[in-house]
Amino acid sequence: MLAVEGLEAAYGDSRILFGVDLAVGAGEVVTLLGRNGMGKTTTIKSIFGLLKPRGGRVAIDGEDFTGRPPHLIAQKGLGLVPEGRRVFPTLTVEENLVATHRTERAGAAKWTLASVYKLFPSLKARRRNLGSQLSGGEQQMLAIGRALMTNPRLVVLDEATEGLAPLVRAEIWKCLEAIKDAGDAILVIDKNVDALTRFADRHVVIEKGRVAWTGTTEELKATPDIKDRFLHV
């Protein structure tokens, strides 16, 4: 579904990515791992056209989408949950969700208000509250629900549980497993490797803008030194 090949990116004269390769297949969960400042968010921005790549290729279903505008990326079935949540603060929970709803995806819409509220009951209870009135955990749930309302084939989460309380993190992981069970693919950035390995299929580790290691969950568990070399501070 998504293929990133030799991706290069920079901010001005500061190069960040040096030939990143990764791929996500239909229904697959892939993680993007690495310490802070290694290029994970830059990779996501480059995929979504928020930062124009300096080289390489981003392909969706085999079609070149390198550097195309974000709305065209979204129309191809990629939904983004950005770092920092970025919910609309002056819209209610329900308005945030309805604002992004689309049904152009082939077949019946999988994600509706009802199905998002079933996934996140607390959002239904606070559906008339403004985005600015929600806790950090509720805002993250809303950001995920907002992405799902675009009915994506691939959900991309940048720092899925950063700054959240342990109980809220556990709820987010449970919901991501439900999204996988619903048949949607996921590309996720997070620091909680142990939680990710419970439901992810493959992992890509980035070190200083390059792919340092890639493999399955079984291979990651069998290579514990990967965490020490590339993930621990």
C-alpha positions in Angstrom: 0.0 0.0 0.0 2.7 2.5 1.1 6.3 2.3 -0.2 9.0 4.8 0.8 12.2 4.4 -1.1 15.5 6.3 -0.5 13.7 9.2 1.2 15.8 12.3 1.7 14.7 15.4 3.5 16.2 18.6 5.0 15.2 21.8 6.8 17.2 24.5 4.9 20.8 23.4 4.8 20.3 20.9 7.7 19.9 17.4 6.2 17.7 15.1 8.3 16.9 12.0 6.2 19.5 10.1 4.3 17.8 7.5 2.2 15.0 6.0 4.4 13.2 2.9 3.2 10.0 1.5 4.6 6.8 -0.1 3.5 3.3 -0.9 4.9 1.1 -3.5 3.4 -2.7 -3.7 3.6 -3.9 -4.5 7.2 -0.3 -4.5 8.5 1.0 -2.7 11.6 4.5 -1.2 11.2 6.3 0.8 13.9 8.8 3.6 13.3 11.2 3.6 16.2 14.2 5.6 17.3 15.5 8.1 19.9 14.3 11.7 19.8 15.7 13.8 16.9 16.5 10.8 14.7 14.1 11.7 11.9 10.9 9.9 12.6 8.5 12.9 12.5 10.4 14.3 9.5 9.7 11.0 7.7 6.0 11.3 8.5 5.9 14.9 7.3 7.7 13.9 4.1 5.2 11.1 3.4 2.2 13.5 3.8 3.6 16.3 1.7 4.0 18.6 4.8 7.7 18.7 3.9 8.9 18.4 0.3 11.5 15.6 0.1 14.9 16.4 -1.3 15.1 12.9 -2.9 13.6 9.5 -3.0 10.1 8.3 -3.7 6.8 8.0 -1.8 4.4 5.6 -3.6 0.8 4.7 -2.7 -0.6 1.7 -4.4 2.4 1.9 -6.8 1.6 5.5 -7.8 4.2 8.2 -7.2 3.0 10.7 -4.6 6.3 12.3 -3.7 5.9 15.9 -2.5 2.2 16.0 -3.5 -0.1 18.2 -1.4 -1.5 16.7 1.8 -5.1 16.7 0.7 -4.2 14.4 -2.2 -2.4 12.0 0.2 -5.5 11.9 2.4 -7.7 11.2 -0.6 -5.6 8.1 -1.3 -6.6 6.7 2.1 -3.9 7.9 4.5 -5.1 9.4 7.8 -2.8 11.3 10.1 -2.8 11.6 13.9 -0.2 14.3 14.3 2.2 14.8 17.2 0.6 17.2 19.7 -2.9 16.1 18.7 -3.9 19.5 17.1 -7.6 19.1 17.7 -9.8 22.2 16.7 -10.1 23.9 20.2 -13.2 26.0 19.4 -15.2 23.1 17.9 -17.0 20.5 20.0 -16.0 16.9 20.0 -18.7 16.0 17.5 -17.9 18.9 15.3 -14.2 17.9 15.2 -15.3 14.4 14.1 -17.9 15.5 11.5 -15.6 18.0 10.0 -13.3 15.3 8.6 -15.9 12.6 7.8 -15.8 11.3 4.2 -17.4 8.3 2.5 -15.6 8.3 -0.8 -13.6 5.2 0.1 -14.8 2.2 -1.9 -17.5 0.2 -0.2 -19.6 1.2 2.9 -18.1 3.6 5.4 -16.5 1.6 8.2 -16.0 4.5 10.5 -18.9 6.7 11.5 -19.8 8.7 14.5 -21.4 5.6 16.0 -18.4 3.4 15.5 -16.0 6.0 16.8 -18.1 6.6 19.9 -18.2 2.8 20.4 -14.4 2.7 20.2 -14.1 5.8 22.5 -17.1 5.9 24.8 -15.7 8.9 26.7 -15.9 11.0 23.6 -19.6 10.3 23.3 -20.0 11.4 26.9 -18.2 14.7 26.1 -19.5 15.2 22.5 -20.8 18.7 23.3 -17.5 19.8 25.0 -15.1 22.0 23.1 -11.7 20.5 22.1 -10.0 22.9 24.5 -12.0 21.5 27.4 -10.7 18.0 27.0 -7.8 16.3 28.9 -4.7 15.3 27.0 -5.9 11.7 26.8 -9.3 12.7 25.5 -7.7 15.0 22.9 -5.6 12.1 21.7 -8.7 9.9 21.4 -10.4 12.7 19.5 -7.4 13.0 17.2 -7.5 9.3 16.5 -11.2 9.4 16.0 -10.9 12.4 13.6 -8.4 10.5 11.5 -10.7 7.4 11.4 -13.6 9.5 10.2 -11.8 10.0 7.0 -12.2 6.2 6.5 -8.5 5.7 5.8 -6.8 2.4 4.7 -3.7 3.4 6.6 -3.7 5.3 10.0 -0.4 7.1 10.8 0.2 8.1 14.4 3.1 10.3 15.4 3.9 9.7 19.1 0.7 7.8 19.9 0.9 8.0 23.7 3.4 10.7 24.5 2.7 12.5 27.8 -0.3 10.4 28.7 -1.1 8.7 32.0 -0.5 4.9 32.1 -4.2 4.1 32.2 -4.9 6.3 29.2 -2.0 4.7 27.3 -3.4 1.3 28.0 -6.7 2.4 26.5 -5.0 3.8 23.4 -3.2 0.5 22.8 -6.4 -1.4 23.2 -8.1 0.9 20.6 -5.2 0.5 18.2 -5.5 -3.3 18.4 -9.3 -2.8 17.6 -8.3 -0.7 14.6 -6.0 -3.5 13.4 -8.8 -6.1 14.0 -11.1 -3.9 11.8 -8.6 -4.4 8.9 -7.0 -1.0 8.7 -3.2 -0.7 8.4 -1.2 1.3 11.0 2.1 3.1 10.9 2.9 4.2 14.5 5.7 6.1 16.2 5.9 5.6 20.0 8.6 4.9 22.6 6.7 2.1 24.4 8.3 -0.8 22.6 6.9 -3.5 24.9 3.3 -2.4 24.1 4.0 -2.1 20.4 5.3 -5.6 20.2 2.0 -7.0 21.4 0.3 -6.2 18.2 2.7 -4.8 15.6 3.9 -7.0 12.7 7.2 -5.2 11.7 9.5 -2.6 13.0 11.8 0.0 11.4 14.5 1.6 13.6 15.9 5.0 12.5 19.2 6.3 13.7 20.5 9.7 12.5 18.2 9.8 9.5 19.0 6.3 8.3 17.3 2.9 8.7 19.5 1.1 11.2 17.5 -2.0 11.6 14.2 -3.5 10.3 12.5 -6.8 11.1 9.5 -8.6 12.5 8.3 -8.6 16.1 9.8 -12.1 16.6 13.1 -10.9 15.3 13.1 -7.8 17.5 12.3 -10.0 20.6 15.2 -12.3 19.6 17.6 -9.3 19.3 17.4 -7.5 22.6 20.5 -5.5 22.0 18.6 -3.5 19.4 16.8 -1.6 22.2 20.1 -0.9 24.0 21.8 0.3 20.8 19.1 2.4 19.2 16.2 3.0 21.5 17.4 3.6 25.1 18.5 7.1 26.0 
